[in-house]
C-alpha cells in the first residue's frame, strides 16, 4: 500500500507562488495607475496593499506552524518506508525512514496548534527496548489517507504484541 500527499504538496506550493505573483502584480499596477496619494475605491492605497500582504503573511505563518510536509508511505515487501520533507520556505531537507515491518515497536501521534499540527513519531524495536525516530508532520495528509496510515500502523503494532 502506498500513501502520499503529492497532490496537496503541489497545490500548496502553487498557491504560495501564485498568491505572491498576484500580490506583486497588484502592487505594481496600483502604484503605476495611481502614482499620487489618492484613495482607490474610497480606501487608502496602503490599505489596499496592506490587507492582502497581511493575509499572505498569515498564510505562510500558518503553514510554518503546522509544518506542512510532503509524506510518502509504503509497506511493500515487509518494509515500512517513510519519506518526507518540510514545505517551509527555508530548509527542505529530505529524509527517509525504513523499518522492517516486524520491528515496528510502537508509534505515537501528537497534536498541537488547535489540532491542526499532527506529528507522527515511530519507535523501532531494538534489543530490550525501543529506538525513537524524530517526529515528522503528517498535517498535510488528507484525513482519509491519515486514517489509512494510522490503521496500517495499528495493525502492524497489534500483530507484534
C-alpha positions as CSV (number, residue, x, y, z in Angstrom):
1,X,0.0,0.0,0.0
2,X,1.3,3.4,-0.9
3,X,0.1,6.6,0.8
4,X,1.3,10.1,-0.3
5,X,0.2,13.6,-0.4
6,X,1.8,14.8,-3.6
7,X,-1.3,16.5,-4.9
8,X,-1.7,18.6,-1.7
9,X,2.0,19.4,-1.8
10,X,1.8,20.7,-5.4
11,X,-1.4,22.6,-4.6
12,X,0.2,24.3,-1.6
13,X,3.4,25.3,-3.5
14,X,1.2,26.5,-6.3
15,X,-1.0,28.6,-4.0
16,X,2.1,30.1,-2.4
17,X,3.7,31.1,-5.7
18,X,0.5,32.2,-7.4
19,X,-0.5,34.4,-4.5
20,X,3.0,36.0,-4.3
21,X,2.9,36.8,-8.1
22,X,-0.6,38.2,-8.0
23,X,0.3,40.3,-5.0
24,X,3.4,41.7,-6.8
25,X,1.3,42.5,-9.9
26,X,-1.3,44.2,-7.8
27,X,1.2,46.4,-6.0
28,X,3.0,47.4,-9.3
29,X,-0.3,48.2,-11.1
30,X,-1.7,50.1,-8.1
31,X,1.3,52.3,-7.8
32,X,1.6,52.7,-11.5
33,X,-2.0,53.6,-12.1
34,X,-2.4,55.8,-9.0
35,X,1.0,57.5,-8.5
36,X,-0.4,60.2,-6.3
37,X,-1.7,59.7,-2.8
38,X,-5.3,59.4,-3.9
39,X,-7.8,56.9,-2.5
40,X,-8.5,53.8,-4.5
41,X,-12.2,52.7,-4.4
42,X,-12.5,55.1,-1.5
43,X,-9.8,53.3,0.5
44,X,-6.2,54.4,1.0
45,X,-3.9,52.5,-1.4
46,X,-1.8,51.5,1.5
47,X,-4.8,49.6,3.0
48,X,-5.5,48.0,-0.5
49,X,-1.9,46.7,-0.5
50,X,-1.6,46.1,3.3
51,X,-4.6,43.8,3.7
52,X,-3.5,41.2,1.0
53,X,0.1,41.3,2.3
54,X,-1.1,40.6,5.8
55,X,-3.3,37.7,4.6
56,X,-0.3,36.2,2.7
57,X,1.9,36.5,5.7
58,X,-0.7,34.8,7.9
59,X,-1.0,32.0,5.3
60,X,2.8,31.5,5.4
61,X,2.9,31.6,9.2
62,X,0.1,29.1,9.5
63,X,1.8,26.6,7.2
64,X,5.1,27.2,9.1
65,X,3.4,26.5,12.4
66,X,1.7,23.3,11.3
67,X,4.9,22.3,9.5
68,X,3.3,21.3,6.2
69,X,5.3,18.4,4.8
70,X,5.3,16.0,1.8
71,X,4.8,12.5,3.1
72,X,5.2,9.2,1.3
73,X,4.5,5.8,3.0
74,X,4.9,2.3,1.6
75,X,4.7,-1.1,3.2
76,X,5.8,-3.2,0.3
77,X,7.9,-6.3,0.8
78,X,7.6,-6.2,4.6
79,X,9.5,-2.9,4.9
80,X,7.9,0.3,6.1
81,X,9.2,3.2,4.1
82,X,8.5,6.8,5.1
83,X,9.9,9.6,3.0
84,X,9.2,13.2,4.0
85,X,10.3,16.8,3.7
86,X,9.1,20.1,5.1
87,X,7.4,22.6,2.8
88,X,8.8,25.5,4.8
89,X,10.4,28.3,2.7
90,X,13.9,27.5,4.0
91,X,15.5,24.1,4.6
92,X,13.6,21.5,2.6
93,X,15.9,18.6,3.8
94,X,14.6,15.3,2.5
95,X,14.5,12.4,5.0
96,X,13.7,8.8,4.8
97,X,13.0,6.1,7.5
98,X,13.0,2.4,6.6
99,X,11.9,-0.1,9.2
100,X,11.2,-3.8,8.8
101,X,7.5,-4.3,9.5
102,X,8.2,-6.9,12.2
103,X,10.5,-4.4,14.1
104,X,7.9,-1.6,14.4
105,X,7.6,-1.3,18.2
106,X,5.1,1.5,18.5
107,X,4.1,4.9,17.2
108,X,2.6,8.0,18.7
109,X,0.6,10.9,17.3
110,X,0.9,14.3,18.9
111,X,-1.5,17.1,18.0
112,X,-0.8,20.8,18.5
113,X,-1.9,24.2,17.4
114,X,-5.6,23.6,18.0
115,X,-5.4,20.1,16.5
116,X,-4.1,21.3,13.1
117,X,-0.4,20.2,13.6
118,X,-0.2,16.5,13.7
119,X,3.2,14.8,14.3
120,X,4.0,11.1,13.9
121,X,6.7,9.5,15.9
122,X,7.9,6.0,15.2
123,X,9.6,3.5,17.6
124,X,11.7,0.6,16.3
125,X,12.2,-2.5,18.4
126,X,15.9,-2.9,19.2
127,X,17.3,-5.3,21.8
128,X,15.3,-4.9,25.0
129,X,13.8,-1.5,24.2
130,X,12.6,0.8,21.5
131,X,14.6,3.4,19.5
132,X,12.7,6.6,18.9
133,X,12.8,8.3,15.5
134,X,12.5,12.0,15.2
135,X,8.8,13.1,14.7
136,X,7.6,14.3,11.4
137,X,4.5,16.2,10.4
138,X,1.5,14.5,8.7
139,X,-0.6,17.6,8.9
140,X,-0.9,18.0,5.1
141,X,-2.1,14.4,4.6
142,X,-5.9,14.3,3.9
143,X,-7.9,12.9,6.7
144,X,-8.8,9.7,4.8
145,X,-5.2,9.0,4.0
146,X,-4.1,9.8,7.6
147,X,-6.7,7.3,8.9
148,X,-5.5,4.6,6.5
149,X,-1.9,5.2,7.7
150,X,-2.9,5.0,11.3
151,X,-5.0,1.9,10.7
152,X,-2.0,0.2,8.9
153,X,0.4,1.1,11.8
154,X,-2.1,0.0,14.4
155,X,-2.5,-3.4,12.7
156,X,1.3,-3.8,12.5
157,X,1.8,-2.9,16.1
158,X,-1.0,-5.1,17.4
159,X,0.2,-8.1,15.4
160,X,3.6,-7.9,17.1
161,X,2.3,-7.7,20.7
